[in-house]
């Protein structure tokens, strides 16, 4: 991966390249990524540039043996770590090495725009709490005690470091603070607030800004040459800098439609219940059926739906203001928003969002999903009342 192919702000690329030239690269960096960003690609491009045998002024050459190995993610001094879990093929004691080939293929297939939910679907481990575990940490320490293959830097890229298993984290502290030889750690996370403070304190923060609408629209038209310019700009505006979401909107996939339908049923039924309407109008069996389908998809899908619900609640509130430009929604979402326009005010939106966040918290800690969603429905009805 070369810098020219990385979809991030040009200023950030220039900053990283300048640090490499001046030999001022911190040995441990935290890339604060935005959803759907090219953060993983940026980390690979940086490592490839630092190892390139014939670098140009602003990029790696792309042709030397080192660059070719990086393009395949097989360079012996490149060590990749990512959340993993028990699967059908790995029955016990999983670690990253057992999933390395699948992960490489996943990265290439998604053009480095990788998402944790997509990765868990790839593993068929949606019902597991995937993490970077204690065996992975032991492997990092073991590799760090060995001299690099090329005699230069060794690179450790930890994707979704916020999923580092807490019991395993202490094993890494000394290595992060005082790594052996020329070692560079790049930690990537969309949720740095969930990272242990002891880990955060040992890293230098690099914030990767969201893509602008113009950057995202250009990327869409490059990927889909037949797409009209106005369509690309509309999708980019709705995606809010998230490359993966832009593709989801373009594809209009079934999961997104299912989430939209489930939200409509949940909100409509909760409103009817709060107004003490008849059982037929409330139609709780339909709500129970929809929630059951979400529960059956696994915990990551449940979290995704709750996050979607929070965004819809925010848009519902924005429709009541004098700033319609603050509403970022697809045409299908606009239809739902119009249906419930004026249904909630600031107080209700705050209470509903709090309940969704509580549900997210409990799902993340292995609570019974069916009970969590049932409780959420009645809490929403109470907040609306």
Secondary structure, 3 states (H helix, E strand, C coil): CCHHHCCCCHHHHHHHHHHHHCCCCCCEEEEECCCCCCHHHHHHHHHHHHHCCCCCCCCCCCCCHHHHHHHCCCCCCEEEECCECCCCCCCCCCCHHHHHHHHHHHHHHCCCCCCHHHHHHHHCCCCCCCEECHHHHHHHHHHHCCCCCCCCCEEEEEECHHHECHHHHHHHHHHHHCCCCCEEEEEEECCHHHCCHHHHCCCEEEECCCCCHHHHHHHHHHHCCCCCHHHHHHHHHHHCCCHHHHHHHHHCCHHHHHHHHHHHHHHHHHHHHHCCCCHHHHCHHHHHHHHHHHHHCCHHHHHHHHHHHHHHHHHHHHCCCCCHHHCCCCHHHHHHHHHCCCCCCHHHHHHHHHHHHHHHHHHHCCCCHHHHHHHHHHHHHHHHC
